[in-house]
């Protein structure tokens, strides 16, 4: 099996279609991934983890933290989802993604065990379960000192949640998302995210700023399981370095041990300051646990982190931004970033969104910034049809056109924006990869 064959095999598996879970009536569970990992020798027990869940920012927080640990000299794994272009993006050691050869080798091994499971009446694992098992196997083979593990959906029943108690559970900001699966309220969603919290002698919980309703639920879970919780550092306001608007870097200051420290990051959206603060706090907690993370590693790790598709700027005329904001809270932060960097300038939008998001709130947030929308349908069984999105925009007084693919949408948006304009392509991470590739092609 080569990489293309491995990708084709994974693509042939039935898509995961989320269903509402209810107390005492879970419509999916972790049985298959546990059986599969047992057949593979339980590689998930052979690596120490930081486990990251949340609605917004968990990928960026994971990337910041892994880069800090890499700068500190640790052999550090990273598992994220979804992929933007290649499946191999999702499994990394340091700054290198898994090779196509290793990916294919591990996929073939897992497929063989999956066939045995199916023959024994235990069911065939899903694509996400197989990818998760491949990550655990690779981290074990590579003798990672520590790995940063991002949940896929929710937390309690996410395939990543088979690990023993991690060194640290991180919960990034929670908002309404996947309501068809996780619940209609912040409290219900927070309960699912808090499912990654496990009792253990070393483990702790780190909370990014949360809505009060979600925070209360998480703290109750911590108390019930005897796990200490602490809050992420917050950026200082008032005198000091101001946050940059030069589309290259952003600076922020925090208090560490009573001393003001200033850091620079290369991801310029205002919301990345909070993500960087959460990752910085996680690194300081790991330092308390015995990891040697000098201040220089903190600075270099934050400054050197890049995470494609998160307010990623393609300079030119017009300027283009690609951003994976995929729920109303994400749209709010994206809107704030656009307003901060391009005050008073009309934005032309390209959007591809999943139907199980609170998508009307996302569009409502963007309409004051620009009336022209080019709608695409993401490559996902959960996709919102582009025609439905366009009809909603028109009903709100906007101008919308349905496009057959990302490239045609980006090209049309560039023509509409014209010289001196701003194009923002946003929505589901399942569409951002195609939008990013389109932006690269248009820029030549």
C-alpha positions in Angstrom: 0.0 0.0 0.0 1.3 3.5 -0.9 0.0 6.9 0.3 -2.5 7.2 -2.5 -3.9 3.8 -1.8 -4.1 4.5 1.9 -6.0 7.7 1.3 -8.3 6.0 -1.2 -9.0 3.2 1.4 -9.8 5.8 4.1 -12.0 7.8 1.7 -14.0 4.7 0.8 -15.1 4.2 4.4 -18.7 5.4 5.3 -18.7 9.0 6.4 -19.3 9.8 10.0 -22.8 11.2 10.4 -23.2 12.7 13.8 -26.3 11.9 15.9 -27.6 13.4 19.1 -26.4 11.7 22.2 -28.5 11.6 25.4 -27.7 10.7 29.0 -27.8 6.9 29.2 -28.5 6.5 25.4 -25.2 7.1 23.6 -25.7 6.3 19.9 -21.9 5.8 19.4 -19.1 4.9 21.8 -15.5 4.2 22.2 -15.7 0.4 22.0 -14.3 -0.1 18.5 -11.3 2.2 19.0 -10.5 0.4 22.3 -10.7 -3.0 20.7 -8.6 -1.8 17.8 -5.9 -0.4 20.0 -5.9 -3.5 22.1 -5.1 -5.5 19.0 -2.3 -3.1 18.2 -0.7 -3.4 21.6 -2.3 -0.3 23.2 0.2 2.3 21.9 -1.9 5.0 23.5 -0.5 4.0 26.9 3.1 4.5 25.9 3.2 8.3 25.4 2.5 11.2 27.7 -0.1 13.6 26.4 -1.6 17.0 26.7 -5.2 16.7 25.6 -6.9 19.7 24.0 -10.7 20.2 23.6 -12.9 23.2 22.9 -15.0 24.9 20.3 -12.5 27.6 19.0 -8.7 27.8 19.0 -7.9 24.2 19.9 -5.8 23.7 16.8 -3.9 26.9 17.2 -3.3 26.3 20.9 -2.0 22.8 20.1 0.3 24.1 17.4 1.7 26.9 19.7 2.3 24.4 22.6 3.9 21.7 20.4 6.3 24.3 18.9 7.3 25.6 22.3 8.1 22.0 23.4 10.0 21.4 20.2 12.1 24.5 20.7 12.8 23.2 24.3 14.4 20.1 22.7 11.7 17.6 23.2 10.6 15.0 20.7 7.0 16.2 20.5 4.1 14.7 18.6 1.0 16.5 17.3 -2.3 15.1 16.2 -4.9 17.5 14.8 -8.0 17.4 12.6 -9.3 17.9 10.0 -6.6 18.0 7.3 -6.6 20.9 4.9 -4.9 19.2 1.9 -3.1 16.0 2.9 -4.0 13.4 5.5 -0.4 13.3 6.6 -0.8 16.9 8.0 -2.7 15.5 10.9 0.2 13.5 12.4 3.5 15.3 13.1 6.8 14.9 15.0 8.3 18.3 15.7 7.9 20.3 12.5 7.7 17.3 10.2 4.5 15.6 9.2 4.5 11.8 8.9 5.9 10.6 5.6 3.6 9.1 3.0 5.5 5.8 3.4 5.0 5.6 7.1 1.4 6.7 6.8 0.6 4.0 4.3 2.5 1.3 6.3 0.5 2.1 9.5 -2.8 2.3 7.6 -2.2 -1.1 6.0 -1.4 -2.6 9.4 -4.6 -1.1 11.0 -6.7 -2.2 8.0 -5.6 -5.8 8.6 -6.7 -5.6 12.2 -9.9 -3.8 11.3 -10.8 -6.6 8.9 -10.4 -9.1 11.7 -12.6 -7.0 13.9 -15.3 -6.9 11.3 -15.2 -10.6 10.7 -15.6 -11.2 14.5 -18.7 -9.1 14.5 -17.1 -6.1 16.3 -17.7 -3.7 13.5 -15.3 -1.8 11.2 -13.6 1.3 12.6 -14.3 4.7 11.1 -11.8 6.8 9.3 -11.2 9.0 12.4 -10.7 6.0 14.6 -8.1 4.6 12.2 -6.3 7.9 11.9 -6.3 8.2 15.7 -4.8 4.7 16.0 -2.2 5.5 13.4 -1.2 8.6 15.4 -0.8 6.6 18.6 1.2 3.9 16.8 3.5 6.5 15.3 4.1 8.4 18.5 5.0 5.2 20.2 7.3 4.0 17.4 9.1 7.4 17.4 9.5 7.4 21.2 7.9 10.8 21.7 8.7 12.5 25.0 5.2 14.0 24.9 2.4 14.5 22.4 -0.3 17.2 22.0 -3.6 15.6 21.1 -6.5 17.6 19.7 -10.0 16.2 19.9 -12.0 15.9 16.7 -15.6 16.4 17.9 -16.7 16.9 21.5 -14.6 15.1 24.0 -16.3 12.5 26.1 -16.9 10.2 23.1 -14.1 11.4 20.9 -11.8 8.6 19.7 -8.8 10.5 21.3 -10.4 10.1 24.7 -9.1 6.5 25.1 -5.9 7.8 26.6 -5.1 7.4 30.3 -5.2 10.6 32.4 -3.0 13.1 30.5 -0.4 15.4 32.1 -2.8 18.3 31.3 -6.3 18.7 29.8 -6.8 22.0 28.1 -10.2 23.4 27.3 -10.3 26.3 24.9 -13.3 28.6 24.6 -16.6 26.8 24.2 -19.5 28.1 22.1 -22.5 26.6 20.4 -21.4 24.1 17.8 -22.4 20.6 16.6 -25.7 21.2 18.3 -27.1 18.1 16.6 -24.6 16.0 18.4 -23.4 17.8 21.6 -26.5 19.6 22.8 -28.4 22.8 22.3 -27.0 24.7 25.3 -23.5 25.8 26.4 -23.9 23.7 29.5 -24.6 20.5 27.5 -21.7 21.2 25.1 -19.3 22.0 28.0 -20.3 18.7 29.6 -19.2 16.8 26.5 -16.0 18.7 26.2 -15.2 18.2 29.9 -15.4 14.4 29.2 -11.7 14.5 28.6 -11.0 15.3 32.2 -9.8 12.2 34.0 -8.7 11.5 37.6 -5.0 10.9 38.0 -2.1 11.8 40.4 -0.4 14.1 37.9 -3.1 15.5 35.8 -4.5 19.1 35.8 -7.0 21.1 33.9 -6.3 24.4 32.2 -9.2 26.7 31.2 -9.1 29.4 28.6 -11.7 32.2 29.2 -15.1 30.6 29.1 -18.7 31.7 29.2 -19.9 31.5 32.8 -22.4 28.7 32.0 -19.7 26.5 30.4 -17.1 27.4 33.1 -19.4 26.3 35.9 -20.0 22.9 34.3 -16.3 22.3 33.8 -15.4 23.3 37.3 -18.1 20.9 38.7 -16.6 18.1 36.7 -13.1 18.9 38.0 -14.4 18.9 41.6 -16.2 15.6 41.1 -13.1 13.9 39.7 -10.6 15.5 42.2 -8.6 17.3 39.4 -7.2 20.8 40.1 -8.1 23.5 37.6 -6.4 26.8 36.8 -7.1 29.7 34.4 -4.9 30.7 31.5 -2.9 33.8 31.6 -4.5 36.9 30.2 -2.8 39.6 28.2 -2.1 42.8 30.0 -3.8 46.0 29.0 -2.7 49.5 29.5 0.9 50.8 29.0 3.2 48.5 27.1 3.5 47.1 23.6 0.4 47.6 21.5 -0.9 44.8 19.3 0.4 45.1 15.8 -1.7 45.8 12.7 1.1 45.4 10.2 -0.2 42.0 9.0 3.2 40.4 10.0 3.4 40.2 13.8 1.5 40.8 17.0 2.9 41.5 20.4 1.4 41.0 23.8 2.5 41.1 27.5 1.6 38.9 30.5 2.7 38.7 34.1 4.8 35.6 34.9 5.9 35.4 38.5 5.1 39.1 39.0 7.3 40.1 36.1 6.0 41.6 32.9 7.1 39.5 29.9 6.5 40.5 26.3 6.1 37.9 23.4 5.7 38.2 19.7 3.6 35.9 17.5 3.5 35.6 13.7 -0.3 34.9 13.6 -1.8 38.4 13.5 -5.5 37.9 14.2 -6.4 39.4 17.6 -7.9 36.1 18.7 -4.5 34.4 18.4 -3.3 36.4 21.4 -5.7 34.4 23.6 -4.6 31.2 22.0 -1.0 32.0 22.6 -1.6 32.9 26.2 -3.3 29.5 26.8 -0.4 27.6 25.2 2.1 29.7 27.2 0.3 28.8 30.4 0.2 25.1 29.4 4.0 25.3 28.9 4.5 26.9 32.3 2.5 24.2 33.9 4.6 21.5 32.2 7.7 23.4 33.5 6.3 23.0 37.0 6.0 19.2 36.3 9.7 18.9 35.5 9.9 19.8 31.8 12.9 22.0 31.0 11.4 24.8 29.1 13.6 27.9 29.1 12.3 31.4 28.5 14.0 31.4 25.1 12.0 28.3 24.1 8.8 30.1 25.1 9.7 33.1 22.9 10.9 31.2 19.9 8.1 28.7 20.1 5.4 31.3 20.0 7.1 33.5 17.4 7.8 30.6 15.1 4.3 29.0 15.1 2.4 29.0 11.8 -1.0 27.4 11.4 -2.5 27.5 7.9 -6.1 28.6 7.4 -6.3 30.7 10.6 -6.6 34.3 9.5 -3.9 33.5 6.9 -3.1 36.5 4.8 -2.2 36.4 1.2 -0.8 39.8 0.4 -1.4 41.4 -3.0 -4.1 43.5 -4.6 -6.7 42.8 -3.4 -5.5 41.3 -0.1 -7.0 37.9 0.7 -7.6 36.2 4.0 -8.4 32.6 4.6 -9.9 31.7 8.0 -11.4 28.6 9.5 -14.0 30.3 11.6 -16.8 27.7 11.7 -19.3 28.8 14.4 -20.8 32.1 15.6 -18.1 32.7 18.2 -15.4 32.1 15.6 -17.2 34.5 13.2 -17.3 37.1 16.0 -13.5 37.0 16.4 -13.0 36.9 12.6 -15.2 40.0 12.3 -13.3 41.8 15.0 -10.0 40.9 13.2 -11.2 42.2 9.9 -12.5 45.4 11.5 -9.1 45.9 13.3 -6.9 45.3 10.3 -9.1 46.9 7.6 -11.2 49.6 9.3 -13.8 51.1 7.0 -13.0 48.8 4.0 -15.7 46.7 2.4 -15.0 42.9 2.5 -16.0 40.5 -0.2 -16.7 37.1 1.2 -16.4 33.5 0.1 -18.1 31.1 2.4 -18.5 27.3 2.8 -20.2 26.1 6.0 -21.5 22.9 7.6 -25.2 22.6 8.3 -24.8 21.4 11.9 -23.3 24.8 12.9 -25.3 27.8 14.0 -24.6 29.2 10.6 -27.2 32.0 10.4 -25.4 33.7 13.3 -22.1 33.5 11.3 -23.6 35.2 8.3 -25.3 37.8 10.4 -22.0 38.8 11.9 -20.3 39.2 8.5 -23.1 41.1 6.7 -22.2 44.5 8.2 -18.7 44.2 6.9 -19.6 43.4 3.3 -22.7 42.6 1.2 -21.1 40.4 -1.6 -21.0 36.6 -0.9 -19.8 33.8 -3.0 -21.1 30.5 -1.7 -19.6 27.0 -2.0 -20.7 23.6 -0.7 -17.9 22.0 1.5 -16.8 18.5 0.7 -18.6 16.9 3.7 -21.8 14.9 4.2 -22.7 17.6 6.8 -22.3 20.4 4.3 -24.8 23.3 4.1 -25.8 23.5 0.4 -24.4 26.7 -1.2 -27.8 27.5 -2.6 -29.3 27.6 1.0 -26.5 29.9 2.2 -27.0 32.2 -0.8 -30.7 32.4 -0.3 -30.3 33.4 3.3 -27.8 36.2 2.4 -30.2 37.5 -0.2 -33.0 37.5 2.3 -30.9 39.7 4.5 -30.3 42.2 1.8 -27.0 40.9 0.6 -25.8 39.9 -2.8 -25.0 36.2 -3.2 -23.8 33.9 -6.0 -23.5 30.1 -5.9 -20.2 28.8 -7.2 -19.3 25.2 -8.3 -15.9 25.2 -6.5 -13.5 27.1 -4.4 -11.3 28.3 -7.3 -14.2 29.9 -9.2 -15.5 31.5 -6.0 -12.2 33.0 -5.1 -11.6 34.3 -8.7 -15.1 35.9 -8.7 -14.5 37.5 -5.3 -11.2 38.9 -6.4 -12.9 40.5 -9.5 -15.6 42.0 -7.3 -13.3 43.3 -4.6 -11.0 45.0 -7.2 -7.9 47.0 -6.5 -7.6 48.0 -2.9 -10.2 45.6 -1.8 -10.4 42.8 0.7 -11.4 39.2 0.1 -12.1 36.9 3.1 -12.7 33.2 2.5 -14.1 31.6 5.6 -16.1 28.7 7.0 -15.7 25.0 7.8 -12.2 23.6 7.9 -13.5 21.1 5.4 -13.7 23.9 2.8 -10.7 26.0 4.0 -8.1 23.6 2.4 -9.7 24.1 -1.0 -10.0 27.8 -0.4 -6.4 28.1 0.6 -5.3 26.2 -2.5 -7.4 28.5 -4.6 -5.9 31.6 -3.0 -2.4 30.2 -3.8 -3.3 29.6 -7.4 -4.9 33.0 -7.8 -1.8 34.6 -6.3 0.4 32.6 -8.7 
